[in-house]
Amino acid sequence: WPFPFVDMFFYEQDKSSLWSLQTPDIKIRKRHIFPLILRPLGQLWLPAPKRPKRMFQFDPFDECRSHFWNHRNESEQEEVTVKCDLLKDIYPFVEQTKNETNSVEDLKINNTIIHTVILE
């Protein structure tokens, strides 16, 4: 299959939370997921969680971590952790600013805005 791709997982839910069938002990509040927001993946705009930072157990905008699995090559790799600021000239990052009425997310690389999403 071509890269990038989207993994799909089945989940259960109750009134306020969702959890993956693979990891039922980790619950995520529905209010952090819905309503879904269109976000870019390569050339596509796909539905994604409303507040993705709430789904991580670390600050994804401070420390950047590689995954043990290389999805492009379908092989294991060494896990590496670095400060995200060291990568902002090389890879696109989302910078979020909030005011009283909305949140603005700018996708930037090397201080150049690629696109902007405004969440109300």
Protein Blocks (a to p, Z undefined) as FASTA:
>chain_A
ZZdddddddddddfkbccdfklmmbccdfklmpccddddehjbccdddfblmlmpcbdfk
lbccddfbdfklopadddddddfklmmmmpccddddddfkbccddddeehiafbdcddZZ
